[in-house]
Amino acid sequence: MSNMINNDQRPLNFEKCPESNDELKKRLEIEELILKNFDQNLSFGVLVKLSLAPYGLVNDDFRRILWPQLAGVDVNRLGQAPTLDKLQDHPEYNQVVLDVNRSLKRFPPGIPYEQRIALQDQLTVLILRVIQKYPNLRYYQGYHDVAVTFLLVVGEEIAFAIMEQLSKTHFSECMQETMEATQRRLMFIWPIIKFENPELYQFLQSSTVGTLFSLPWYLTWFGHSLTSYKAVVRLYDYFLASPIYTSLFVTAAILLYRSDEILKEDCDMASVHCLLSVIPEDLPFEDVLKTSSSLLNKYSLTVIEKDVEELICQERRQRKTDEALIVKRRRPPTSNIIPIINQWIPNKSTAKSVLLTTAISIVVGVCAYYYKNQYFAAGIS
């Protein structure tokens, strides 16, 4: 799975935008709720409502307090992180270090060199701690994109506790030994598209684009593919407060939002994959998340799974048909010789036809005798 994600990652933009009036109102609302609670703990229902509503948890100061609560982490019971040298014998150590070194574009620009190195070491330790504690979970490329987001917002200890929880739930399928379950799960976007926009569904199926374009979105909660830090953490608010497979509904919502643009593209795999792989920087995520929430309420996973099973069966039947055609094309065209011979041999046994048949038999016999002698002369039996 490691080579499925493009390493040519775009830098993350940490620029702060001016606060809108609606964001200001939301910030003051959250501030008041936190101040009202002595221990700063909000009820889970309130947390979910705040996270799903426009602008989410607004800023990282609130996320530092509320993300652990959303993830079910007790910040008063955190273990101490081991040093990096104690984890260097782990089989995944080299791969993790390699990926962490590639993630420089996900760190805030302009931070001192020493601080950046410290963050990279913390990120490496965080990841290795999880997969060391749970040997059944396999590290995948893209896991570090999720981990670095939590590290930057809540710090090393809380980030580890959150990643530990998510690795056992939201990302457990992605951390299996093979990516078979992940590939199947990505197919869940097709029934949603089919139900909502049959024309778009037919176009995407005809293009044979598949679901590879959405793999980094699913593996990293879009963290790998977005260039706006503000958009990444806003999505993390939404995903932490939502059911496990919500990122698939967000993927479907993006495709539906871009349907007019997609339908204008050439209907071939390369063109469509190229278009879908890059998420527009001006994508209105609040509108997309509103659509996603609507789709979540509209379609149950049971209905979607049933449709996926039918789609898989169709693909298997098509594959068998295609394989049979390939075998047929590869078969030697010996049968074509018979009609040619029949053209030379008349249907009725006339004197001429007997002579012709006899002549052909003699020629064949002479050729056979000649080649046989040639093989014997060469020592071939």
CORZIZI-V67523 format. One record per run of one state. SS is the DSSP state (~ for helix, > for strand, _ for the rest). FROM is the first residue (numbers start at 1). TO is the last residue. Records with the same first field share a line. If there is no record, write none. Layout:
BEGIN
SS: FROM-TO ; FROM-TO
END
This chain:
BEGIN
_: 1-1 ; 5-12 ; 14-20 ; 37-43 ; 53-59 ; 72-83 ; 88-92 ; 107-112 ; 134-142 ; 155-155 ; 169-172 ; 176-179 ; 187-187 ; 197-197 ; 208-211 ; 221-227 ; 241-245 ; 258-258 ; 264-268 ; 278-284 ; 299-300 ; 331-334 ; 345-350 ; 378-381
~: 2-4 ; 21-36 ; 44-52 ; 60-71 ; 84-87 ; 93-106 ; 113-133 ; 143-154 ; 156-168 ; 173-175 ; 180-186 ; 188-196 ; 198-207 ; 212-220 ; 229-240 ; 246-257 ; 259-263 ; 269-277 ; 285-298 ; 301-330 ; 335-344 ; 351-377
>: 13-13 ; 228-228
END
